[in-house]
Amino acid sequence: MKILALITARGGSKRLPGKNIRILSGKPLIVWSIDVAQDISEICDILVSTDDPTIAAVCKDAGAYVPWLRPAYLATDTASSVDVALHALDWYEAEKGAVDSLLLLQPTSPFRTKATIQQGIDLFIKHNRKPVIGVSSTHAHPMWALKIDSNYLVPFMCEHGLVTRSQDLPSAYVINGSFYLITPAELRECRSFIGKKTIPLLVKSPHEALDIDTEWDFKIAEFTEATYYRR
């Protein structure tokens, strides 16, 4: 099994400026994802796609492979993660040869563990290389969601569960952003990390499921690291 790990890190974050290299417990946020992907036997390279020279330098120092800066057209607010991933994948396979799969590790999930990554890889192999995506139980159940229609609250879904006890609702999950694993062929065909049949990697730990996107998220990360990781 030859897996290319890809970490994408655009320099122009607006909701949390500089988040990818913001220091979390003594090291830049993105380095947490680089460190956890190292020494996993199935991973052949940890490639970072960024448009920012400072991020590139930080990642190189941490041992990641940063052969170029991402083109400007892939560093806009409208550029999709799939387009960024395909750009990196196409370049890598043209230069280094084919890989069996692409593993996308978002730098905003600092607390995912090697054990979870290995579990996802094992699921990928067990299920004949079907896509695997990290998911977590949702805190706000979609069957309890509401919308405002003509100034009034109405159920968001026709088949809502507003009169159903929470323990009687069907289990619901959200993508947590920590893990995406897919074959190059399926990514190119579907142009999505969600394939025709996608296997869930259930991440039960709220720490590992944390996705940092705002200042509040970062404060939660700092609290989590100080409370659970310094023992």
C-alpha positions, 0 to 999 in steps of 0.5 A: 500500500502506497499512500500519499498524505496531503495537507492543504494550507492556504495562507489567506484565512479570513475567519482566523488569520494565520491559523495554519502556523498559529502556535498551539502548545509550542508548535505551529498548528499545521505541524501537529498534522505533519508529526502524526503522519510520520512513521506510518508505514503505508504513507510514502510522502507527506506533501503540503500544498500551500501558496504561502512561503512562510507556511512552506518554510515551517512545513519543510522544517517539520519534515514535510515535502513542499516542492512548490507553491500552489498556483494563485488560481487554487488559492482563492476563496472559491477554489475547491479542496478537490481541485487543490487535491487533484493538482497535487496528486497529478503533479506527484504521480507525474514526478514520483509515480502512481500511488494507491490512495490519497489521504487528505489531512486537514491542518485544522484537526490537530488532535487526531492520533496515529491510531485513528489514522491507522484504523482508517487505513485498515478500513480502506484495505478491509473494504476493498479500497472504498473511500473512508471519511472521518465522522462524528455523532452530531450534537444538533440532530438534523430532525430537530432543525428549524428554519424561519418562514415568514417570520415563523419557526417551522421544521427544516425537514418534512419528516421532522422529529420535534416530538421525538425524544432525543434517545429515540432519534436515529443516529446522525453523523457529520463529517469532522474534517480529520480524515479523507482517504480515497483512490486516485481513480475514484477521486478523479471520477467523482470529483469528491471525497465522498464516493459511490459507497463511502465507509465511515471512520467513526471518531468518538473522541471530541478532541480528535473531532475538533476542527479549528475554524474560528477564534473560539475553536482555537481557544477550545484547542488550547484548553483541550491541550492544557487539560488533556495533553499535559498530564 
